[in-house]
């Protein structure tokens, strides 16, 4: 609400996040379900993660336009959000 960007990370930090998440999922699957290992990073583009990141980025861009100095663009954004 203060207008600060949240979740900003370098590409290296994002890569490490996905590797760490894959490790956590691997451990949980082995301890709960057993069976063959599941590699999250082996199913790229088959999950909703990319869509989530795109939606978050688009939301930030929309918010910038909505609260920008250009009144006509802000009005159109508000109209779109309320439709």
C-alpha positions in Angstrom: 0.0 0.0 0.0 3.0 2.3 0.4 3.8 1.9 -3.3 6.9 -0.2 -2.8 7.7 -3.1 -5.1 7.4 -6.4 -3.4 9.2 -9.6 -4.3 11.9 -8.0 -6.4 14.7 -10.5 -6.9 17.6 -11.0 -9.2 17.4 -13.8 -11.7 19.9 -15.7 -9.6 17.7 -15.4 -6.6 14.7 -16.6 -8.5 16.7 -19.6 -9.8 17.7 -20.5 -6.2 14.1 -20.1 -5.1 12.9 -22.7 -7.6 15.7 -25.0 -6.8 15.0 -24.8 -3.1 11.2 -25.3 -3.7 12.0 -28.3 -5.8 14.1 -29.8 -3.0 11.3 -29.2 -0.5 8.7 -30.8 -2.7 11.1 -33.8 -3.4 11.5 -34.3 0.4 7.8 -34.0 1.2 6.8 -36.4 -1.7 9.4 -39.0 -0.6 8.3 -38.8 3.1 4.5 -38.7 2.4 3.9 -40.6 -0.8 7.1 -42.4 -1.7 7.4 -43.6 -5.2 9.3 -42.0 -8.0 10.8 -38.5 -7.4 9.1 -35.4 -8.6 11.2 -32.7 -10.1 9.4 -29.4 -10.3 12.0 -27.9 -12.6 11.5 -30.8 -15.0 8.0 -29.7 -15.9 8.6 -26.1 -16.9 5.6 -24.4 -18.4 3.3 -27.2 -17.2 2.6 -25.4 -13.9 0.8 -22.2 -13.0 4.0 -20.6 -11.6 4.8 -18.7 -14.9 1.2 -17.5 -15.1 1.3 -16.3 -11.5 4.5 -14.4 -12.1 3.1 -12.8 -15.2 -0.2 -11.9 -13.4 1.8 -10.3 -10.6 3.9 -8.3 -13.1 0.9 -7.2 -15.0 -0.9 -6.2 -11.8 2.1 -4.0 -10.9 2.0 -2.4 -14.3 -1.7 -1.8 -14.1 -1.3 -0.2 -10.7 1.3 2.1 -12.0 -1.0 3.2 -14.8 -4.0 3.5 -12.5 -2.2 5.8 -10.1 -0.2 7.6 -12.7 -0.3 11.3 -13.6 -2.2 10.8 -16.9 -5.9 11.3 -15.9 -7.4 9.7 -19.1 -5.3 6.5 -18.6 -6.2 6.4 -14.9 -9.8 6.7 -15.8 -9.7 3.9 -18.4 -7.9 1.7 -15.9 -10.5 2.3 -13.3 -13.3 1.7 -15.8 -11.7 -1.6 -16.8 -11.2 -2.7 -13.2 -14.8 -2.0 -12.3 -16.3 -3.6 -15.5 
